[in-house]
């Protein structure tokens, strides 16, 4: 590769995306970065570990920021199917953040369980038990098990078990709309072929019929997460966030109306 070579994007952008929606989506994830970048310090518990809920929320903040930026970039660059996969991820990031924020004791156990998960991975990868890394991980696991024994047995819940839609039609619809539908292509299941195969054959054009729907969804998850993290960590972005919420409510209603044919 020639040194200093500059690349020029040759994509024609999808001009069907609603400009007001795009601006609000960008404003939201940029506000998240603005509130956190380089200024937020972790609180430590008496055992020297970070506060588990705070630690997890900050971790998810970075994931949601990147996924939101990427999903919008993909949608604008005619890669709507791929944007939907990230839409699904953003939903899961927010859902798990809400789950652990509501269960600080479980979050603490989950945080301590990470070394046991790493040890299990090293075992599956057939790492030598004599390697320095394996010995260090095994030692830390023994130390944790002595003080937090439940961490050795802990397994993080699935999205399905978090939502728990069994025998609840509203939760079943919520799970289907926000996770199952967008998971089909992510898992390359046969149920997802309808988004790739059509009456005219195989389609490499991954644009969605209405690209705005995916960005509406990602923006709603992003705002929900930002509301959560602002409440839990007192980031002081309530005023700006409320302004984004008010503007988004109107844009969301207009776009949904357009999609359902409610407007003339």
N, C-alpha and C positions, 0 to 999 in steps of 0.2 A: 504494500500500500504506500503510495507516494506520501512523504511527510507533509503535513499541513493541508491535506486534501479536504475540501469542504463539500458536503453533500447538500443537494437541493431536492426538496420534496417535490415529487412530480404528481402527487395525487390531486385529483379534482375533489374538493370537499363536498360533502352532502349538504346541499343548501336547503334541505327540507327541515333541518333542525330549527326549532324556534329560538331566535336570538335572545329573547328575554330569559328563556329557560336556561340557555347555555350560560348567560352572564350570571344568573343566580347560582347555578351549580358551581361555577368557578369561584364566585364570591364566598360561598359556604366553605369549600375545602381550603381556600386560601386563608380564611379567618381562623380555621382550626390550626393551621401552621403558625399563623401570626401569634395566636394565644399561647403556643407551647414552645416554639423554636428557641432553644438555647437559654430558657429562663426558668423552667420548672424543675425543682429539685425534689428528689425522692425522699420520702420520710422512712426512717428505719424503725423497726419494732425492737423491743428490748433484747431479742436474740440475735440482733444484727442483720436480720433479713428485711428486705423492703416490704412496705405495706402491700399486701397481695392485690387488693382491689386497685389501688393507685397504680401499681406496677403494670397490671394487666390493661387498664384503661389507656395508659400512655403507649403501651405496645400496640394496642389496637388502633390508636389514633394515627400512628405512622402507617399502618397497613391500610386504613380507610383512606387516608390522604392519597397514597400512591395509587390505590385501586380506583378511586374516584377520578383522578387525573387521567389514568390510563383508559377507563371506560369512556370518558368523554372524547378523548383523542381517537379511540377506535371508532366510535359512532360517527364522528366528523369525517373520518377517513374511509367511510363506506364498509366498515367491518362490524356490522351490527350484531351478527351472531356471536362474535367474540366479545362484544360489549355486554351481551346478555350473560355470558359466563361470569364476567366480573361483577355484574349486577347481583348475581347469586352470591358471590363471595362477600360483597359489601353487606348484604342482608345477614349472612352468617356472622360476620364480624360484629355487627351491632347486636344481634341476638345473644351471642355469647357474652358480650360485654355487659348487657343488661342482666343476664343470668348470674354472673359472678358478682356484679355490683350489689345485687339483692341478697347474696349469700357469702358474706365475707369469711365465714369460718370454712366453708368449702373451698373458697378461693385460696385460702392459706394452705390447705391440704394439697390442692392442685399445684400450687407453686412448689411445694416441697417434693411433689411426686415427679418432677421433671427429670431428676437424676436417675430415678428408677426406669423411666421411659428411655433415657439414653443408654442405660446399661442393657435393657432388653434389645435395643437396636444394635448395639455392639455385639451382643450374642448372636443375633440373626445374621449380622455381617461376618460372623466367625472371626472376630478380632482375637488376637492372642491374649489369653488371660495374663500373660507375663509382660504385656506391653505397658508402658508407663501410663498411658491414657486409661487403659482398662483398670489398672490397679488404683488409680486416683478416683475414678468413678465408683468403683466397688467400696473404697474406703469411705467416701462421702455418703454413699447409700447406707452403710452400717451406722454412721454417726446420726443420720436423719432418722433411721428406723428406731433408734434408741429413744428419741424424743417425740417423734410424730409417727408412730407405727402404722397408722391408717394410710399414710402416704404410699407405702409399698404396695398397697392393694388398690389404690385409686385409679379409676379410668374416667376420662372426661366423657360427659354425656353426648349423645348424638343430637342432631338438630331435631329429629323426630321426638326424642324423649324430652327435650327441653320444651317443645310446644305442646306435646302430649295431646294430640287431636282425637284420640280414641273416644268414641261415644259423645263427641262434641262437634256438631255440624259446622259451627262457626269457626272453630279452630282448624277443622279439617279443610275448610275453604281457604283459610289463612295460610296453612301449610302448602296447599296445592298452588295457590297463586304466587306466593313469594319465594317458594323454594323448589317444589317438585317440578313445576313447569319449566323453569330455567335450568334444572339439573339434568334434563334428559340428554341434551347435546354435550354437556360437560362430562358426562359419564359415557358418551358414545353408545347409549342404549338404543335398541331398535325403535323405541318410542319417539326418539328424536329425529327419525329420518324425514318426517314431514317438513322439517325446516330446511332440508337440503335437496331432497328429491321432490319434483313437482310434475305437473302434467306435461311439461316440456322437457323433462329429463333432469339430469344432474345439474345443480346450479352452484357455480363458484362465486356468484354474486351474493355476498352475505348481508346485503342491506336488508333491513326490516321494512315491512309495509309502512309502518309509522315509527321512525327512529326516535321520536320524542317520548314514547311510552317508557323505554328503558331508562332514559335520563330522568324522567319524572320519578321512577322507582328509586334509582340510585340517590337522587336528591332527597327524597323523603327519608331513606335510611340514614343518610349522612346527617340530616337535621336532627333526627331522633337520637343519633349517637352524640352529636354535639350538645344537645339538651342534657343528656345524661352526664357527660363528662364535665359540663359546666356546673351542674348541681353538685356533683361529687367532689370535684377538685377546686371549686370556687375560682374559676378562671376570669371572671369579670367581663364576659362577653355577652351578657344577657341582652343589653340594649341593641347591639348590632345583630344578634341572633334573632331577636323578635322582629326586627325590620325585615330580615330575610324571610322569616316565616310568613309574615303578612303578604309580602310580594309573591312568595311561592304559592300561597293558597289560591290567589287569583289566577295565576298562570296555570296551576294544576287543574283547576276547575274548567278553565277555557279549553285546555288540551283534551281533557277527558270528554268534554261535551263534543268537541270536534270528532273524536274517535268514535263515539257512540251515535253520532248523527243527531244529537239533540239540538244542534244549531241549524238554522235555515241556510 
